[in-house]
Amino acid sequence: MTSSIQAIDTRSADGATLQAVLLDMDGTLVDTEGFWWDAEVEVFARLGHALADHHREVVVGGPMTRSASYLIQATGADITLAEVTVLLNAGFVERIARGVPLMPGARRLLTELAAHQVPTALVSASHRTVIDRMLHSLGAENFSVTLAGDELERTKPHPDPYLLAAARLGADPARCAVVEDTPTGVASAEAAGCRVVAVPSVVPIGAAAGRTVVGSLEEVDLAFLRGLITGMH
């Protein structure tokens, strides 16, 4: 792994290097945030509850258990967390089986990172079954590490997912560039000490220290990500 990092030649005058790139999945690489919301609306409609639009801003980017727990509490639906999780995952998988659109610039970015042997991780709050299906579209070969939300005791917005991904890649979190689309994911990455580029999807994200906000992945390439570490952005 060390040889791959050196091959990137991202050293600046003070020795700072981009050691790894950590990427969120839903809403960042694949255009699926709407799929999750549609599944949630459909499941709760079958339970006799209409979801208001303001619920979407609460659940976007969060782990399944947190989102489902919130929706059960908000609607008063007569269903257990375990039962609704099964229904939501099934509804989502049914939708992605019809085809998964990648976000603009996602394929190019993944191809560039792979070509330069940049250690890359997929860090998602989605469950492993969903990630494994999505990797058919994203290309499993593009990631050295993949982490699912149901494989951790604490997922986003806690720092655990990004800390673990960096550790598995042998990288210093401070020298990892993270690409995220939600406030929940951004909070997780920043709590881990990573440099963050935010590509807002459903909920706006403001600029902040250590964070760069862009309009789409079409603005992000390897040179851009190097700049997050060397202080060019």
C-alpha positions in Angstrom: 0.0 0.0 0.0 2.9 2.3 0.7 4.3 1.9 -2.8 0.9 2.9 -4.2 0.8 6.1 -2.1 4.3 7.1 -3.2 3.4 6.5 -6.8 0.9 9.3 -6.7 3.6 11.9 -6.0 1.4 14.3 -4.1 4.1 15.6 -1.8 4.1 19.4 -1.3 7.0 21.5 0.0 6.2 20.7 3.6 5.9 16.9 2.9 2.1 16.8 3.0 0.6 14.1 0.8 -2.8 12.8 -0.2 -2.7 9.3 1.2 -6.2 8.1 0.4 -9.6 9.1 -0.9 -12.7 8.1 1.0 -16.1 8.3 -0.8 -19.7 8.2 0.3 -22.1 6.3 -2.0 -25.7 7.3 -2.0 -26.2 10.8 -3.5 -22.4 11.2 -3.9 -21.4 8.5 -6.5 -24.9 7.2 -7.3 -28.1 9.1 -7.8 -30.1 7.1 -5.3 -31.2 9.5 -2.5 -34.5 9.8 -4.3 -34.7 6.0 -4.4 -34.5 5.8 -0.6 -37.1 8.5 -0.1 -39.5 6.9 -2.6 -39.1 3.6 -0.7 -39.8 5.2 2.6 -42.9 7.0 1.3 -44.2 3.8 -0.2 -43.6 1.7 2.9 -45.2 4.1 5.3 -48.1 4.7 2.9 -48.8 1.0 3.1 -48.8 1.4 6.8 -51.4 4.2 6.5 -49.1 7.2 7.0 -48.1 10.0 4.6 -44.6 11.3 5.0 -44.2 15.1 4.9 -41.4 16.7 2.9 -39.7 18.0 6.0 -39.1 14.4 7.1 -36.8 13.9 4.1 -34.3 16.5 5.3 -34.0 14.7 8.6 -33.5 11.2 7.2 -31.2 11.9 4.2 -27.7 10.6 4.6 -28.4 8.8 7.8 -28.0 5.1 8.7 -31.1 2.9 8.1 -31.7 2.3 11.8 -31.7 6.1 12.7 -33.9 7.0 9.7 -36.4 4.2 10.3 -36.6 4.9 14.0 -37.2 8.6 13.4 -40.0 7.8 10.9 -41.7 5.3 13.2 -41.7 7.9 16.0 -42.8 10.8 13.8 -45.7 8.9 12.3 -46.7 6.6 15.2 -46.7 3.6 12.8 -47.5 0.3 14.4 -44.3 -1.6 13.2 -41.0 -2.6 14.8 -37.7 -1.2 13.7 -36.6 -4.7 12.5 -39.7 -5.1 10.4 -39.6 -1.7 8.8 -35.8 -2.1 8.0 -36.6 -5.2 6.0 -39.3 -3.5 4.1 -37.2 -0.4 3.3 -34.2 -2.4 2.2 -36.4 -4.5 0.0 -38.1 -1.5 -1.6 -34.7 0.1 -2.2 -33.2 -3.0 -3.7 -36.2 -3.4 -6.0 -35.6 0.1 -7.3 -31.8 -0.2 -7.9 -32.4 -3.5 -9.7 -34.0 -1.4 -12.5 -30.7 0.4 -13.0 -28.5 2.8 -11.0 -27.6 6.2 -12.5 -24.2 7.4 -11.5 -23.7 11.1 -10.5 -22.2 13.3 -13.2 -18.4 13.0 -13.0 -18.4 9.9 -10.8 -17.2 7.4 -13.4 -14.4 9.7 -14.6 -13.2 10.3 -11.0 -13.2 6.6 -10.1 -11.3 5.8 -13.3 -8.7 8.5 -12.6 -8.1 7.4 -9.0 -7.7 3.8 -10.1 -5.3 4.8 -12.9 -3.1 6.6 -10.4 -3.3 3.8 -7.9 -4.8 6.1 -5.2 -6.0 4.0 -2.2 -9.7 4.4 -2.2 -12.5 3.4 0.1 -16.3 3.3 -0.2 -17.8 4.4 3.1 -21.6 4.1 3.3 -24.4 4.1 5.8 -26.2 1.6 3.6 -26.3 -2.0 4.5 -23.8 -4.6 3.0 -26.5 -6.2 0.8 -27.2 -2.8 -0.8 -23.5 -1.9 -1.2 -22.7 -5.3 -2.9 -25.4 -4.8 -5.4 -24.3 -1.2 -6.1 -20.7 -2.3 -6.7 -21.9 -4.0 -9.9 -22.5 -0.5 -11.2 -19.5 1.3 -9.5 -16.9 -1.4 -10.1 -15.7 -3.3 -7.0 -12.2 -3.1 -8.5 -12.2 0.7 -7.9 -12.1 0.3 -4.1 -9.5 -1.2 -1.8 -11.9 -1.1 1.1 -15.7 -0.9 1.4 -17.6 -0.2 4.7 -21.3 -0.7 5.3 -23.5 0.9 7.9 -24.6 -2.4 9.4 -20.9 -3.5 10.0 -20.3 -0.8 12.7 -21.7 -0.2 16.1 -21.7 3.5 15.4 -22.0 4.9 11.9 -22.4 8.4 10.5 -22.4 11.1 11.9 -19.9 9.5 14.3 -16.3 9.5 13.1 -16.0 5.7 13.3 -16.6 4.8 9.6 -13.9 7.2 8.3 -11.5 6.4 11.1 -11.8 2.7 10.3 -11.5 3.2 6.5 -8.4 5.3 6.9 -6.9 2.7 9.3 -7.6 -0.2 6.9 -5.8 1.8 4.1 -2.9 2.6 6.4 -3.6 6.3 6.0 -3.5 9.3 8.4 -7.1 10.7 8.5 -5.7 14.2 8.2 -4.2 13.2 4.8 -7.4 11.6 3.6 -9.8 13.5 1.2 -13.4 12.7 1.8 -16.3 13.3 -0.7 -19.7 13.5 0.9 -23.2 14.9 -0.1 -25.0 15.3 3.2 -24.5 17.2 6.5 -24.5 13.8 8.3 -21.7 12.5 6.2 -19.7 15.7 6.4 -20.0 15.7 10.2 -18.7 12.1 10.3 -15.7 12.9 8.1 -14.8 16.1 9.9 -15.1 14.5 13.3 -12.5 11.9 12.0 -10.2 14.8 11.1 -10.4 14.4 7.3 -10.4 17.1 4.7 -13.8 17.2 3.1 -15.2 18.2 -0.3 -19.0 18.5 0.0 -21.2 18.0 -3.1 -24.7 18.8 -1.6 -27.6 16.7 -2.9 -30.9 17.1 -1.0 -29.8 19.5 1.8 -27.6 22.6 1.4 -24.2 22.5 3.0 -22.3 25.6 3.8 -18.5 26.2 3.5 -16.4 25.9 6.6 -12.8 25.6 7.7 -11.3 22.4 6.3 -14.3 22.0 4.0 -14.8 22.8 0.3 -18.2 22.9 -1.3 -18.7 22.2 -5.0 -21.6 22.0 -7.3 -20.9 18.5 -8.7 -18.3 15.8 -9.0 -17.4 17.3 -12.5 -15.5 19.9 -10.5 -13.4 17.2 -8.7 -10.4 15.4 -10.0 -7.1 14.1 -8.5 -5.4 17.5 -8.7 -8.3 19.0 -6.8 -8.2 16.4 -4.1 -4.4 16.8 -3.7 -5.1 20.5 -3.2 -7.3 19.7 -0.2 -4.2 18.3 1.6 -1.6 20.8 0.4 -3.8 23.8 1.2 -4.4 24.9 -2.4 -8.2 25.0 -1.8 
